[in-house]
């Protein structure tokens, strides 16, 4: 594994041959290393990735894994996965060969997470643990790693929070008054509360998705702001593509709002803000009203509670579709006021 020094620049460079995945022998050059050790280290890491042996470091496995996942996952999902791996997993396992990671190592890593001063939620601990399990399974499936130590170590955290937080009807009405001075904020929270749609689904809506005649909103995509760009992707799950019936008063509010947006194109974003804007407006509403703090996602929790879901499903039957006054009464009497 030789390395060479460029006499003109004083820098080191790596020059070597390798066999690619098609069995073709190729030459690799890489210049600009300050030391011979760095040049040799680059060659070693490069050849290790090409051979993809189980004794590669976790860092190298991570790079291979992320390159593969980049073609298979939504950009937002990929960025979330990358953040978890870089923040919570690579600092602990990065330099360790993957075939040397033992269940005891995983247990020590889990203990460090659980005792962290950041006081991670049970659901977040579960998510972090699952990311480690996923990447080790990837090595086991595609690069002949014999065992996954995560299974032997056991899991941490919980898949679901023990309790769902939510607002009662009276709490929401009080909160609404705290943001009513901004028409955009007011209509955003009205749609979130009365439809139970997700935040990204709301921000992806266009006038074409609003059917005021049939009193429905069509959910076909979701929105995120990623690295300064607007990104639209398919909804969270296959069943997330749906038509949501809406009450008469919300139809009127949406109609008034759309008319207030001068020369709005049918495919233009109806609510041209980001999740950050909604978060700031929610905080402002808390401060203005003193209503208890919940997450934006928690606004939809009454709609995913089992008892409430049964009521909502009835509304999708054509014979119930326009009876939202009764639905609203049933909804909050049955669950929120209980």
Backbone torsions as a table, in degrees:
resi	resn	phi	psi	omega
1	UNK	NA	75.7	-177.7
2	UNK	-77.8	155.9	170.7
3	UNK	-130.3	152.0	-171.9
4	UNK	-126.0	149.9	179.4
5	UNK	-106.7	130.7	176.0
6	UNK	-84.1	112.5	-174.5
7	UNK	-66.8	-25.7	-178.8
8	UNK	-74.6	-41.6	-175.7
9	UNK	-99.7	-20.1	-176.0
10	UNK	80.1	3.2	179.7
11	UNK	-93.4	159.4	178.1
12	UNK	-99.0	153.8	175.6
13	UNK	-140.7	153.2	177.9
14	UNK	-102.9	136.9	178.5
15	UNK	-143.4	117.1	-175.3
16	UNK	-158.0	169.5	178.2
17	UNK	-108.9	149.9	175.4
18	UNK	-148.0	162.9	178.0
19	UNK	-106.9	121.9	-177.5
20	UNK	-78.8	-178.5	-174.2
21	UNK	-66.3	-16.0	177.5
22	UNK	-91.7	2.8	-179.3
23	UNK	82.8	12.6	-178.7
24	UNK	-94.7	132.2	179.6
25	UNK	-81.4	128.8	-177.2
26	UNK	-134.6	157.6	178.5
27	UNK	-101.4	142.7	179.9
28	UNK	-122.5	129.8	175.0
29	UNK	-117.9	142.8	172.4
30	UNK	-150.5	121.3	-175.1
31	UNK	-108.2	172.2	168.2
32	UNK	92.4	17.9	-179.9
33	UNK	-85.0	139.6	-178.5
34	UNK	-73.4	-31.1	-177.5
35	UNK	-132.7	161.3	176.9
36	UNK	-63.8	-36.9	-179.8
37	UNK	-60.1	-40.7	179.1
38	UNK	-65.6	-40.9	179.4
39	UNK	-64.1	-43.3	178.5
40	UNK	-66.8	-37.0	178.1
41	UNK	-63.6	-39.1	177.2
42	UNK	-62.0	-45.5	-179.8
43	UNK	-61.2	-44.6	-179.0
44	UNK	-61.5	-46.2	-179.6
45	UNK	-65.4	-40.2	-179.6
46	UNK	-63.1	-47.2	-179.1
47	UNK	-66.6	-33.6	178.6
48	UNK	-64.1	-42.3	178.2
49	UNK	-65.2	-38.3	-179.5
50	UNK	-66.0	-39.8	-179.4
51	UNK	-80.8	-26.7	178.5
52	UNK	50.3	48.7	177.2
53	UNK	-79.9	154.6	179.5
54	UNK	-62.4	-11.5	179.1
55	UNK	-92.6	10.1	174.3
56	UNK	-64.9	156.4	178.1
57	UNK	-73.4	160.1	177.9
58	UNK	-61.8	-35.6	177.7
59	UNK	-58.6	-45.1	179.7
60	UNK	-69.0	-37.3	175.2
61	UNK	-61.1	-43.3	179.0
62	UNK	-57.0	-44.7	-178.5
63	UNK	-65.1	-40.5	177.2
64	UNK	-65.7	-44.4	-178.5
65	UNK	-60.9	-46.9	-178.2
66	UNK	-67.9	-35.7	177.1
67	UNK	-63.6	-39.9	178.5
68	UNK	-69.0	-45.4	-177.4
69	UNK	-66.9	-24.5	-177.7
70	UNK	-60.0	-26.4	-179.6
71	UNK	-93.4	-2.9	-172.0
72	UNK	-121.3	-15.9	-175.1
73	UNK	-116.8	155.8	171.4
74	UNK	-62.2	151.7	-177.7
75	UNK	-60.1	-40.1	-179.5
76	UNK	-65.4	-40.8	177.9
77	UNK	-64.6	-40.8	-179.8
78	UNK	-63.5	-41.9	-179.8
79	UNK	-66.8	-37.2	176.9
80	UNK	-64.8	-45.2	178.3
81	UNK	-60.8	-43.6	-179.5
82	UNK	-62.2	-42.8	-178.9
83	UNK	-63.5	-42.7	179.9
84	UNK	-64.8	-45.7	-178.5
85	UNK	-64.7	-44.2	-177.7
86	UNK	-70.6	-35.2	-175.9
87	UNK	-81.7	-42.1	-168.7
88	UNK	-112.8	-16.4	-171.7
89	UNK	-115.8	-48.8	-178.9
90	UNK	-59.5	-40.3	180.0
91	UNK	-58.9	-27.7	-177.5
92	UNK	-91.1	-43.2	-171.9
93	UNK	-107.5	-7.6	-168.6
94	UNK	-49.4	-46.5	-174.6
95	UNK	-89.2	-2.4	-174.7
96	UNK	-88.2	132.9	173.7
97	UNK	-60.0	138.3	-173.1
98	UNK	-66.2	-27.2	179.0
99	UNK	-81.3	0.0	176.9
100	UNK	-105.7	-1.6	179.3
101	UNK	-77.6	122.1	-177.2
102	UNK	-109.1	165.4	177.7
103	UNK	-58.7	-34.6	179.0
104	UNK	-65.1	-34.6	176.3
105	UNK	-65.2	-42.6	179.6
106	UNK	-63.7	-40.4	179.2
107	UNK	-63.2	-40.8	178.2
108	UNK	-64.4	-40.9	177.8
109	UNK	-63.8	-42.7	178.4
110	UNK	-62.2	-42.5	-179.9
111	UNK	-62.3	-37.9	178.4
112	UNK	-63.7	-41.5	178.6
113	UNK	-65.1	-44.9	-175.5
114	UNK	-68.9	-26.2	-179.9
115	UNK	-98.2	8.0	-177.8
116	UNK	-62.0	140.0	176.2
117	UNK	-65.2	-13.2	177.3
118	UNK	-72.0	-13.7	175.9
119	UNK	51.8	59.1	-178.1
120	UNK	-62.8	145.2	178.2
121	UNK	-68.4	160.2	179.6
122	UNK	-62.1	-37.5	-179.9
123	UNK	-69.9	-34.8	178.9
124	UNK	-72.0	-37.9	175.1
125	UNK	-59.7	-40.8	178.1
126	UNK	-62.1	-43.0	-179.6
127	UNK	-62.7	-45.2	179.9
128	UNK	-61.6	-45.0	-179.5
129	UNK	-62.2	-38.2	179.4
130	UNK	-66.2	-34.0	178.7
131	UNK	-66.0	-40.7	176.2
132	UNK	-63.6	-44.8	179.8
133	UNK	-59.7	-39.8	-177.9
134	UNK	-65.4	-44.0	-177.2
135	UNK	-72.1	-34.1	176.1
136	UNK	-69.4	-39.4	175.3
137	UNK	-61.5	-35.7	177.1
138	UNK	-60.9	-45.2	178.8
139	UNK	-64.6	-37.4	179.7
140	UNK	-67.4	-39.5	-176.0
141	UNK	-76.1	-40.9	-171.3
142	UNK	-109.0	-16.4	-175.9
143	UNK	-128.7	25.5	167.7
144	UNK	62.5	28.4	171.0
145	UNK	-69.3	134.4	-171.8
146	UNK	-69.9	-47.8	-174.9
147	UNK	-136.8	158.9	174.0
148	UNK	-106.8	110.2	-176.5
149	UNK	-67.6	-15.6	-178.7
150	UNK	-64.0	-36.8	-179.9
151	UNK	-62.8	-42.5	179.8
152	UNK	-70.7	-33.2	-178.4
153	UNK	-72.5	-25.2	-176.9
154	UNK	86.3	169.2	-176.4
155	UNK	-101.8	172.2	174.2
156	UNK	-134.8	161.4	178.6
157	UNK	79.5	-174.4	-179.3
158	UNK	-133.8	145.8	-177.7
159	UNK	-68.3	-33.6	-178.7
160	UNK	-131.9	146.3	176.4
161	UNK	-65.9	149.3	-177.2
162	UNK	-65.8	-34.8	-179.0
163	UNK	-132.5	143.5	172.9
164	UNK	-92.7	132.8	175.0
165	UNK	-91.4	153.5	-177.9
166	UNK	-164.8	169.9	171.6
167	UNK	-104.9	141.8	168.1
168	UNK	-74.4	170.4	178.3
169	UNK	-56.7	-48.0	-178.0
170	UNK	-63.3	-37.4	179.1
171	UNK	-65.9	-41.7	179.2
172	UNK	-64.3	-45.6	-179.1
173	UNK	-59.0	-39.6	177.8
174	UNK	-66.0	-44.4	178.5
175	UNK	-60.2	-42.7	-177.6
176	UNK	-55.5	-36.4	179.3
177	UNK	-64.4	-27.2	-178.1
178	UNK	-76.2	-12.9	178.7
179	UNK	-122.4	6.5	-173.2
180	UNK	-66.9	-18.4	-179.3
181	UNK	-71.4	-14.5	175.5
182	UNK	-115.2	111.1	-174.4
183	UNK	-60.5	-36.3	-179.8
184	UNK	-64.6	-46.2	179.5
185	UNK	-63.3	-44.1	-178.6
186	UNK	-57.9	-49.6	-176.0
187	UNK	-69.8	-33.4	177.7
188	UNK	-60.9	-47.6	-178.4
189	UNK	-71.5	-31.1	175.3
190	UNK	-61.4	-46.9	-179.1
191	UNK	-65.7	-43.8	179.1
192	UNK	-59.3	-45.4	-173.9
193	UNK	-71.6	-44.4	-172.7
194	UNK	-85.6	-11.5	179.4
195	UNK	-111.7	-24.4	-177.5
196	UNK	75.0	14.3	179.8
197	UNK	-74.9	162.9	179.5
198	UNK	-79.1	159.5	-177.3
199	UNK	-59.3	-46.6	179.7
200	UNK	-64.7	-33.2	177.5
201	UNK	-66.7	-41.0	177.6
202	UNK	-59.8	-47.9	-174.3
203	UNK	-71.8	-14.2	178.4
204	UNK	-90.9	-7.2	-175.0
205	UNK	-65.7	145.2	172.6
206	UNK	-126.0	165.3	177.4
207	UNK	-54.6	-30.8	-179.5
208	UNK	-64.9	-21.6	-179.5
209	UNK	-82.6	-12.1	-176.4
210	UNK	-98.9	115.1	177.4
211	UNK	-107.0	93.7	-176.4
212	UNK	-71.9	-27.6	179.6
213	UNK	-68.8	-44.4	-179.1
214	UNK	-95.6	-0.4	176.1
215	UNK	57.4	55.3	178.5
216	UNK	-139.5	156.7	170.6
217	UNK	-121.2	129.0	179.5
218	UNK	-93.9	128.7	176.3
219	UNK	-103.9	112.8	-177.6
220	UNK	-123.6	-14.2	-175.8
221	UNK	-158.2	173.1	177.2
222	UNK	-133.6	158.2	-172.5
223	UNK	-123.7	143.0	170.6
224	UNK	-146.6	151.8	173.4
225	UNK	-100.6	111.4	-175.3
226	UNK	-124.4	120.6	178.4
227	UNK	51.4	43.6	175.6
228	UNK	79.0	8.7	-178.4
229	UNK	-123.9	146.8	174.2
230	UNK	-77.6	124.4	-178.1
231	UNK	-122.9	124.1	177.2
232	UNK	-111.1	131.3	177.8
233	UNK	-134.9	174.2	177.3
234	UNK	-68.1	157.6	-179.8
235	UNK	-61.1	172.2	-171.9
236	UNK	-55.8	-45.7	-179.7
237	UNK	-131.5	169.5	179.5
238	UNK	-60.6	-39.3	-178.9
239	UNK	-75.1	-9.5	-180.0
240	UNK	-71.2	-19.1	172.3
241	UNK	-74.6	116.4	-171.1
242	UNK	-162.0	169.8	172.7
243	UNK	-111.6	127.2	-178.5
244	UNK	-106.7	120.3	175.7
245	UNK	-70.7	144.5	-177.5
246	UNK	-128.9	150.9	-177.8
247	UNK	-74.7	163.8	-177.0
248	UNK	-57.4	-45.1	-176.1
249	UNK	-64.3	-33.5	178.6
250	UNK	-73.1	-34.8	173.8
251	UNK	-57.1	-45.3	-178.5
252	UNK	-66.4	-42.0	179.4
253	UNK	-63.5	-41.2	178.7
254	UNK	-67.5	-40.1	178.1
255	UNK	-60.5	-45.9	179.5
256	UNK	-63.0	-41.2	-179.1
257	UNK	-65.6	-46.0	-179.5
258	UNK	-60.4	-41.0	179.0
259	UNK	-66.0	-27.9	179.6
260	UNK	-75.7	-18.0	177.7
261	UNK	-87.3	97.9	-173.4
262	UNK	-63.5	130.9	175.6
263	UNK	54.1	46.4	-179.9
264	UNK	-80.4	123.0	178.1
265	UNK	-72.7	153.8	-176.5
266	UNK	-63.0	-30.5	-177.9
267	UNK	-103.6	9.1	179.2
268	UNK	-79.9	149.8	179.5
269	UNK	-62.6	128.6	-177.8
270	UNK	-70.9	-36.8	-179.1
271	UNK	-120.6	88.9	-171.9
272	UNK	-78.8	58.1	177.8
273	UNK	-131.8	179.4	-179.9
274	UNK	-115.8	174.2	176.3
275	UNK	-62.3	-32.4	178.4
276	UNK	-62.1	-40.8	178.5
277	UNK	-61.3	-46.5	-178.9
278	UNK	-63.6	-37.5	178.5
279	UNK	-63.5	-43.6	178.6
280	UNK	-64.6	-38.8	179.1
281	UNK	-67.9	-34.2	178.3
282	UNK	-66.7	-42.0	177.5
283	UNK	-62.2	-40.6	178.3
284	UNK	-62.6	-39.9	178.0
285	UNK	-64.1	-39.4	176.9
286	UNK	-59.9	-47.5	-176.2
287	UNK	-66.1	-37.2	-177.1
288	UNK	-74.0	-25.1	-172.6
289	UNK	-118.3	-21.7	-176.0
290	UNK	77.7	8.8	178.1
291	UNK	-68.2	146.9	-177.2
292	UNK	-59.2	147.4	-178.3
293	UNK	-81.0	131.3	169.6
294	UNK	-134.8	168.7	176.1
295	UNK	-80.0	159.2	176.2
296	UNK	-59.3	-40.0	180.0
297	UNK	-61.8	-29.3	-177.9
298	UNK	-68.8	-17.4	179.5
299	UNK	-58.3	-31.7	-176.5
300	UNK	-88.7	-1.9	-174.7
301	UNK	-58.5	-38.5	177.3
302	UNK	-57.7	-25.5	-177.2
303	UNK	-82.2	-16.5	179.8
304	UNK	-107.3	-0.6	171.3
305	UNK	-66.5	138.3	-175.7
306	UNK	-51.5	-47.0	-177.0
307	UNK	-65.6	-42.1	-178.6
308	UNK	-67.6	-37.7	-177.9
309	UNK	-60.1	-38.3	178.9
310	UNK	-60.0	-39.3	179.7
311	UNK	-67.6	-43.9	-177.0
312	UNK	-65.5	-38.2	-179.8
313	UNK	-59.8	-34.6	178.1
314	UNK	-61.3	-32.8	-176.8
315	UNK	-67.0	-16.5	-179.6
316	UNK	-84.6	-11.4	171.5
317	UNK	-70.9	130.4	-176.2
318	UNK	-51.5	-33.2	-177.1
319	UNK	-71.6	-14.7	-179.7
320	UNK	-109.3	-6.6	-164.2
321	UNK	-60.4	-32.1	-175.8
322	UNK	-104.6	17.5	-176.5
323	UNK	-107.1	55.2	-174.2
324	UNK	-77.7	-22.7	176.1
325	UNK	-62.6	-43.4	177.4
326	UNK	-67.9	-40.5	-179.8
327	UNK	-60.6	-45.7	-179.3
328	UNK	-59.3	-43.3	179.4
329	UNK	-64.1	-45.5	178.8
330	UNK	-61.2	-45.2	-174.9
331	UNK	-56.5	-52.8	-173.6
332	UNK	-82.4	-27.4	175.6
333	UNK	-69.7	-41.4	-174.2
334	UNK	-72.5	-34.9	-174.6
335	UNK	-122.1	-53.5	-170.6
336	UNK	-70.4	-36.3	179.8
337	UNK	-87.0	-9.3	-174.6
338	UNK	-66.5	NA	NA
